[in-house]
């Protein structure tokens, strides 16, 4: 799917943001997926990826479930759990799933998983408000 102009500058997925993460999301059945490898610019301390970068990835993998379906949404509430540090340079895969939807409210879950071991690095559950059409 082509990214709409309104998202071209998105920090996580926008191709028009030179400082962005440049992540490419795709739907695989009911699961939103992507891959990412943190670089030195994404460090928090001691070679570990900053938690804000991890949350940004989680937020977008969940929001893109709605976005790739043709609707815009905004994060209303999110809860994140960090399971283990992620060294800079360690590739991860991202997974997002819709848990439930009622009207304009969508509840999603997201995972950041190490590609080498499949271990969960971070996980989140979030509520999104879907824009009126």
Z-matrix of the N, CA and C atoms (Angstrom, degrees):
N
C 1 1.442
C 2 1.516 1 109.20
N 3 1.289 2 118.08 1 137.92
C 4 1.446 3 123.07 2 176.97
C 5 1.521 4 109.34 3 -77.87
N 6 1.328 5 115.59 4 135.77
C 7 1.461 6 119.80 5 178.57
C 8 1.513 7 108.71 6 -73.10
N 9 1.323 8 115.28 7 131.65
C 10 1.455 9 120.54 8 178.50
C 11 1.520 10 110.30 9 -67.51
N 12 1.309 11 116.07 10 150.60
C 13 1.459 12 122.09 11 -179.01
C 14 1.519 13 111.93 12 -50.62
N 15 1.318 14 118.17 13 -35.98
C 16 1.463 15 121.44 14 -177.70
C 17 1.522 16 112.99 15 -64.13
N 18 1.323 17 118.61 16 -16.61
C 19 1.465 18 121.31 17 -179.14
C 20 1.527 19 112.39 18 -111.72
N 21 1.315 20 117.79 19 5.49
C 22 1.460 21 120.28 20 -175.81
C 23 1.529 22 113.97 21 -62.12
N 24 1.331 23 117.88 22 -24.06
C 25 1.464 24 120.72 23 -178.70
C 26 1.531 25 112.16 24 -103.30
N 27 1.320 26 117.66 25 9.44
C 28 1.463 27 121.11 26 178.64
C 29 1.535 28 109.79 27 -54.75
N 30 1.329 29 116.69 28 133.73
C 31 1.465 30 121.67 29 -179.49
C 32 1.524 31 112.22 30 -59.19
N 33 1.326 32 117.98 31 -38.03
C 34 1.459 33 120.63 32 -175.71
C 35 1.529 34 112.20 33 -85.35
N 36 1.341 35 117.74 34 -48.45
C 37 1.467 36 119.29 35 -171.22
C 38 1.516 37 115.81 36 -118.28
N 39 1.321 38 118.54 37 -3.19
C 40 1.456 39 120.59 38 -174.17
C 41 1.514 40 113.88 39 -76.40
N 42 1.333 41 117.27 40 121.89
C 43 1.464 42 120.09 41 178.80
C 44 1.527 43 112.58 42 -69.98
N 45 1.325 44 117.89 43 -15.09
C 46 1.450 45 121.53 44 179.79
C 47 1.517 46 113.99 45 -93.14
N 48 1.326 47 117.86 46 11.64
C 49 1.458 48 121.24 47 179.80
C 50 1.534 49 108.85 48 -111.98
N 51 1.331 50 118.13 49 103.12
C 52 1.466 51 120.35 50 -176.86
C 53 1.530 52 113.67 51 -64.51
N 54 1.331 53 118.52 52 -21.29
C 55 1.466 54 121.80 53 178.35
C 56 1.529 55 111.95 54 -95.08
N 57 1.343 56 117.57 55 0.72
C 58 1.456 57 121.76 56 -174.18
C 59 1.515 58 114.38 57 -78.75
N 60 1.320 59 115.04 58 175.86
C 61 1.463 60 122.55 59 -178.48
C 62 1.525 61 113.15 60 -83.54
N 63 1.338 62 116.67 61 -19.43
C 64 1.468 63 122.30 62 175.20
C 65 1.534 64 113.56 63 60.54
N 66 1.324 65 116.61 64 39.94
C 67 1.466 66 122.11 65 179.64
C 68 1.526 67 108.82 66 -82.41
N 69 1.322 68 117.24 67 139.31
C 70 1.465 69 123.06 68 179.05
C 71 1.529 70 108.82 69 -111.25
N 72 1.331 71 115.63 70 110.86
C 73 1.456 72 121.59 71 -179.66
C 74 1.515 73 110.75 72 -90.93
N 75 1.325 74 115.82 73 150.59
C 76 1.470 75 121.94 74 177.39
C 77 1.521 76 108.19 75 -148.99
N 78 1.321 77 115.43 76 152.16
C 79 1.463 78 120.05 77 174.61
C 80 1.517 79 108.92 78 -92.38
N 81 1.313 80 115.96 79 134.81
C 82 1.456 81 124.25 80 176.46
C 83 1.525 82 104.96 81 -124.62
N 84 1.338 83 115.52 82 88.57
C 85 1.461 84 119.87 83 -172.13
C 86 1.513 85 108.84 84 67.59
N 87 1.324 86 117.30 85 -119.83
C 88 1.463 87 122.82 86 -179.36
C 89 1.527 88 112.80 87 -95.56
N 90 1.333 89 117.40 88 3.50
C 91 1.460 90 121.47 89 -175.23
C 92 1.527 91 110.26 90 -112.54
N 93 1.330 92 115.80 91 130.25
C 94 1.465 93 121.10 92 172.78
C 95 1.531 94 106.37 93 -86.52
N 96 1.332 95 116.36 94 132.77
C 97 1.466 96 120.74 95 -175.38
C 98 1.527 97 111.34 96 -132.59
N 99 1.320 98 114.86 97 155.80
C 100 1.463 99 122.13 98 173.20
C 101 1.528 100 107.78 99 -167.52
N 102 1.320 101 115.09 100 169.77
C 103 1.452 102 121.88 101 176.45
C 104 1.532 103 107.94 102 -127.90
N 105 1.329 104 115.26 103 154.24
C 106 1.461 105 120.56 104 179.68
C 107 1.517 106 109.30 105 -156.84
N 108 1.321 107 115.75 106 143.59
C 109 1.462 108 121.65 107 173.20
C 110 1.522 109 107.72 108 -125.52
N 111 1.348 110 117.81 109 114.64
C 112 1.465 111 120.06 110 -180.00
C 113 1.528 112 111.43 111 -67.27
N 114 1.326 113 114.55 112 143.27
C 115 1.467 114 122.04 113 179.85
C 116 1.522 115 109.49 114 -110.06
N 117 1.325 116 116.29 115 177.56
C 118 1.460 117 121.27 116 179.61
C 119 1.528 118 112.25 117 -57.27
N 120 1.324 119 117.59 118 -30.86
C 121 1.469 120 121.40 119 179.73
C 122 1.530 121 111.92 120 -67.80
N 123 1.339 122 118.91 121 -12.10
C 124 1.463 123 123.51 122 -175.75
C 125 1.531 124 112.52 123 -104.14
N 126 1.320 125 117.26 124 12.54
C 127 1.467 126 122.21 125 -175.51
C 128 1.530 127 111.63 126 -75.42
N 129 1.308 128 114.92 127 144.61
C 130 1.458 129 121.96 128 171.57
C 131 1.521 130 108.47 129 -97.87
N 132 1.332 131 116.70 130 -58.51
C 133 1.463 132 122.60 131 175.76
C 134 1.516 133 108.22 132 -159.60
N 135 1.332 134 115.28 133 154.64
C 136 1.469 135 122.45 134 173.08
C 137 1.523 136 114.94 135 45.13
N 138 1.323 137 118.15 136 40.53
C 139 1.458 138 120.62 137 176.70
C 140 1.514 139 115.27 138 76.42
N 141 1.335 140 116.86 139 13.58
C 142 1.466 141 121.99 140 -178.96
C 143 1.533 142 109.20 141 -104.08
N 144 1.322 143 116.63 142 137.65
C 145 1.460 144 122.00 143 178.87
C 146 1.525 145 110.37 144 -63.18
N 147 1.320 146 116.20 145 135.73
C 148 1.465 147 122.71 146 -178.77
C 149 1.531 148 109.88 147 -63.44
N 150 1.319 149 117.12 148 138.20
C 151 1.465 150 122.05 149 179.29
C 152 1.516 151 112.91 150 -61.37
N 153 1.324 152 117.96 151 -30.02
C 154 1.465 153 121.14 152 177.91
C 155 1.520 154 111.92 153 -66.73
N 156 1.319 155 116.45 154 -33.81
C 157 1.470 156 120.56 155 175.35
C 158 1.520 157 108.85 156 -66.36
N 159 1.332 158 116.74 157 -44.94
C 160 1.467 159 119.99 158 179.37
C 161 1.527 160 110.99 159 -61.45
N 162 1.352 161 116.97 160 -42.60
C 163 1.452 162 118.40 161 178.77
C 164 1.528 163 110.86 162 -64.95
N 165 1.324 164 117.89 163 -39.85
C 166 1.467 165 120.57 164 178.18
C 167 1.524 166 110.83 165 -58.03
N 168 1.325 167 116.65 166 -41.96
C 169 1.467 168 120.81 167 177.82
C 170 1.526 169 110.85 168 -63.28
N 171 1.328 170 116.44 169 -44.60
C 172 1.464 171 120.47 170 179.30
C 173 1.524 172 111.31 171 -63.12
N 174 1.315 173 117.00 172 -45.50
C 175 1.460 174 121.55 173 -179.78
C 176 1.524 175 110.51 174 -57.68
N 177 1.315 176 116.63 175 -44.68
C 178 1.462 177 119.75 176 -177.12
C 179 1.524 178 113.50 177 -74.67
N 180 1.325 179 118.50 178 -35.40
C 181 1.470 180 118.11 179 178.95
C 182 1.528 181 109.99 180 -66.40
N 183 1.334 182 116.77 181 -30.31
C 184 1.459 183 119.45 182 176.94
C 185 1.534 184 110.57 183 -77.83
N 186 1.316 185 117.76 184 -46.48
C 187 1.470 186 121.13 185 -178.97
C 188 1.523 187 111.73 186 -62.61
N 189 1.333 188 116.98 187 -31.73
C 190 1.460 189 119.54 188 -178.31
C 191 1.525 190 113.57 189 -71.39
N 192 1.315 191 117.57 190 -14.99
C 193 1.467 192 119.34 191 171.83
C 194 1.527 193 108.35 192 -60.69
N 195 1.315 194 116.42 193 -41.87
C 196 1.462 195 122.22 194 179.47
C 197 1.527 196 110.33 195 -78.17
N 198 1.333 197 116.69 196 -47.07
C 199 1.464 198 122.83 197 -175.61
C 200 1.532 199 111.99 198 -60.48
N 201 1.332 200 116.78 199 -46.05
C 202 1.464 201 119.80 200 -179.67
C 203 1.524 202 112.03 201 -69.85
N 204 1.332 203 116.49 202 -15.05
C 205 1.457 204 121.57 203 173.79
C 206 1.523 205 112.52 204 -86.08
N 207 1.340 206 116.39 205 2.10
C 208 1.458 207 120.26 206 174.78
C 209 1.522 208 115.90 207 97.92
N 210 1.344 209 117.72 208 8.86
C 211 1.463 210 120.61 209 179.84
C 212 1.530 211 109.24 210 -122.98
N 213 1.334 212 114.89 211 155.25
C 214 1.461 213 120.49 212 174.70
C 215 1.519 214 108.56 213 -100.18
N 216 1.338 215 115.19 214 148.86
C 217 1.460 216 119.83 215 178.11
C 218 1.516 217 109.92 216 -146.66
N 219 1.324 218 114.64 217 165.80
C 220 1.456 219 122.23 218 -179.58
C 221 1.515 220 109.05 219 -133.13
N 222 1.319 221 115.75 220 138.69
C 223 1.459 222 120.40 221 179.80
C 224 1.523 223 109.82 222 -67.34
N 225 1.320 224 116.09 223 126.23
C 226 1.462 225 121.67 224 178.33
C 227 1.530 226 110.68 225 -98.45
N 228 1.327 227 115.41 226 -38.10
C 229 1.461 228 120.60 227 -176.69
C 230 1.516 229 107.90 228 -159.30
N 231 1.316 230 116.80 229 143.30
C 232 1.464 231 120.13 230 178.74
C 233 1.523 232 110.24 231 -146.38
N 234 1.313 233 114.54 232 144.35
C 235 1.461 234 121.44 233 174.59
C 236 1.516 235 107.55 234 -126.67
N 237 1.314 236 116.15 235 125.98
C 238 1.462 237 121.74 236 -175.81
C 239 1.520 238 109.69 237 -119.69
N 240 1.314 239 114.37 238 142.22
C 241 1.458 240 120.34 239 175.83
C 242 1.526 241 107.59 240 -127.36
N 243 1.317 242 115.51 241 122.26
C 244 1.459 243 121.43 242 178.48
C 245 1.517 244 107.70 243 -94.44
N 246 1.329 245 116.45 244 122.87
C 247 1.470 246 121.34 245 -174.47
C 248 1.528 247 113.05 246 -95.35
N 249 1.336 248 117.08 247 -34.38
C 250 1.459 249 120.50 248 -178.98
C 251 1.526 250 109.26 249 -160.66
N 252 1.338 251 117.60 250 155.30
C 253 1.457 252 119.61 251 178.00
C 254 1.526 253 110.45 252 -68.38
N 255 1.325 254 115.09 253 149.76
C 256 1.463 255 120.62 254 177.65
C 257 1.517 256 108.44 255 -114.63
N 258 1.336 257 117.62 256 112.26
C 259 1.453 258 119.19 257 177.96
C 260 1.534 259 111.18 258 -63.84
N 261 1.334 260 115.38 259 142.81
C 262 1.459 261 120.10 260 173.44
C 263 1.528 262 107.62 261 -57.97
N 264 1.322 263 116.69 262 136.79
C 265 1.461 264 122.09 263 -179.51
C 266 1.515 265 114.54 264 92.95
N 267 1.341 266 117.66 265 -7.58
C 268 1.470 267 120.97 266 179.25
C 269 1.528 268 109.34 267 -88.09
N 270 1.329 269 118.46 268 113.62
C 271 1.470 270 120.96 269 -178.96
C 272 1.531 271 112.39 270 -65.93
N 273 1.329 272 114.66 271 143.04
C 274 1.462 273 120.85 272 176.83
C 275 1.515 274 110.02 273 -128.35
N 276 1.327 275 114.14 274 160.68
C 277 1.460 276 120.13 275 169.72
C 278 1.518 277 107.13 276 -116.20
N 279 1.316 278 114.86 277 146.96
C 280 1.448 279 122.59 278 -178.02
C 281 1.508 280 109.01 279 -112.33
N 282 1.325 281 116.39 280 140.16
C 283 1.463 282 121.45 281 177.58
C 284 1.519 283 109.03 282 -136.89
N 285 1.320 284 116.68 283 134.13
C 286 1.448 285 121.87 284 176.28
C 287 1.513 286 110.30 285 -130.92
N 288 1.324 287 116.23 286 140.58
C 289 1.465 288 121.85 287 -179.29
C 290 1.527 289 110.33 288 -135.99
N 291 1.311 290 115.58 289 142.72
C 292 1.454 291 121.49 290 173.68
C 293 1.521 292 107.41 291 -80.53
N 294 1.326 293 117.24 292 124.96
C 295 1.462 294 120.83 293 177.19
C 296 1.520 295 110.87 294 -87.74
N 297 1.347 296 115.40 295 -44.00
C 298 1.471 297 119.47 296 177.89
C 299 1.516 298 109.14 297 -163.67
N 300 1.318 299 113.48 298 158.12
C 301 1.467 300 119.99 299 178.35
C 302 1.512 301 107.72 300 -141.34
N 303 1.327 302 115.27 301 132.35
C 304 1.451 303 121.22 302 175.42
C 305 1.514 304 106.79 303 -138.93
N 306 1.316 305 116.10 304 109.72
C 307 1.459 306 120.55 305 -177.92
C 308 1.511 307 111.01 306 60.74
N 309 1.325 308 115.23 307 -123.59
C 310 1.460 309 120.58 308 -178.17
C 311 1.526 310 113.42 309 -89.89
N 312 1.320 311 117.72 310 0.56
C 313 1.461 312 121.30 311 179.66
C 314 1.526 313 110.13 312 -100.68
N 315 1.329 314 115.25 313 125.97
C 316 1.467 315 121.08 314 175.93
C 317 1.523 316 108.03 315 -122.45
N 318 1.326 317 116.88 316 133.46
C 319 1.455 318 122.22 317 176.87
C 320 1.522 319 107.07 318 -113.31
N 321 1.334 320 115.13 319 126.53
C 322 1.467 321 120.74 320 -175.30
C 323 1.521 322 110.34 321 -129.08
N 324 1.326 323 114.82 322 161.96
C 325 1.456 324 120.58 323 173.79
C 326 1.524 325 107.80 324 -126.66
N 327 1.324 326 115.55 325 148.73
C 328 1.459 327 120.79 326 -179.34
C 329 1.515 328 110.78 327 -136.44
N 330 1.321 329 114.97 328 151.25
C 331 1.462 330 122.12 329 179.01
C 332 1.523 331 110.20 330 -133.43
N 333 1.329 332 115.79 331 143.56
C 334 1.460 333 123.37 332 166.22
C 335 1.514 334 105.07 333 -114.04
N 336 1.331 335 116.98 334 119.13
C 337 1.465 336 122.53 335 -175.42
C 338 1.529 337 110.33 336 -121.97
N 339 1.315 338 117.04 337 136.00
C 340 1.468 339 119.68 338 175.17
C 341 1.522 340 109.08 339 -64.13
N 342 1.324 341 116.78 340 135.02
C 343 1.466 342 119.51 341 178.59
C 344 1.518 343 111.83 342 -70.76
N 345 1.335 344 117.93 343 -31.94
C 346 1.466 345 119.82 344 -175.77
C 347 1.528 346 113.42 345 -74.50
N 348 1.333 347 117.36 346 -32.87
C 349 1.466 348 119.50 347 -174.91
C 350 1.523 349 114.27 348 -122.38
N 351 1.338 350 117.40 349 -15.86
C 352 1.464 351 120.63 350 -175.65
C 353 1.513 352 113.45 351 79.07
N 354 1.331 353 117.91 352 1.29
C 355 1.466 354 121.39 353 -179.50
C 356 1.525 355 110.83 354 -68.27
N 357 1.331 356 115.52 355 145.44
C 358 1.459 357 121.23 356 178.34
C 359 1.527 358 109.08 357 -76.90
N 360 1.312 359 116.07 358 124.01
C 361 1.461 360 122.60 359 175.81
C 362 1.528 361 109.63 360 -89.51
N 363 1.338 362 116.37 361 -45.52
C 364 1.459 363 122.04 362 179.85
C 365 1.521 364 108.76 363 -153.22
N 366 1.331 365 115.65 364 153.97
C 367 1.459 366 120.67 365 178.47
C 368 1.520 367 108.51 366 -144.00
N 369 1.320 368 114.97 367 155.59
C 370 1.463 369 119.22 368 -179.11
C 371 1.519 370 110.17 369 -148.65
N 372 1.314 371 113.80 370 155.17
C 373 1.459 372 122.88 371 168.32
C 374 1.518 373 105.38 372 -126.37
N 375 1.323 374 116.63 373 136.44
C 376 1.462 375 119.67 374 -177.80
C 377 1.516 376 110.97 375 -144.44
N 378 1.327 377 114.33 376 151.99
C 379 1.457 378 122.73 377 172.82
C 380 1.521 379 107.50 378 -104.89
N 381 1.321 380 116.17 379 137.81
C 382 1.454 381 122.53 380 179.78
C 383 1.527 382 109.46 381 -125.11
N 384 1.310 383 115.73 382 141.14
C 385 1.451 384 121.58 383 172.44
C 386 1.524 385 106.82 384 -97.29
N 387 1.320 386 116.60 385 122.16
C 388 1.456 387 122.36 386 -179.31
C 389 1.517 388 108.00 387 -87.89
N 390 1.331 389 116.40 388 133.37
C 391 1.451 390 121.20 389 179.26
C 392 1.522 391 110.91 390 -61.09
N 393 1.321 392 116.05 391 146.15
C 394 1.458 393 120.18 392 172.95
C 395 1.513 394 108.64 393 -67.97
N 396 1.306 395 115.62 394 143.82
C 397 1.477 396 120.18 395 179.00
C 398 1.493 397 110.44 396 -83.17
